[in-house]
Amino acid sequence: MTQLGTRDQVQVSIDYTKDALDIAADVFRNTDLMATMERWGGVLAGVDVWAVSHCDRLLAYLRVD
């Protein structure tokens, strides 16, 4: 954080980011988000508007917990 990275260190950071992106993409590919919306759409008003924000907050919670 306080020094410039070497080429190898930058590559490690790129590889990590790609791995994290692959994991997130896998979750989205294997999760039926529309089924979740249908399940809660008639129960919670505005779930279609706030679901992305809710998921973002839950991910932040999981990172901290």
Sequence and secondary structure as in RCSB ss.txt:
>XXXX:A:sequence
MTQLGTRDQVQVSIDYTKDALDIAADVFRNTDLMATMERWGGVLAGVDVWAVSHCDRLLAYLRVD
>XXXX:A:secstr
  S   HHHHHHHHHHHHHHHHHHHHHHHTS HHHHHHHHHTTSTTHHHHHHHHHHHHHHHHHH 
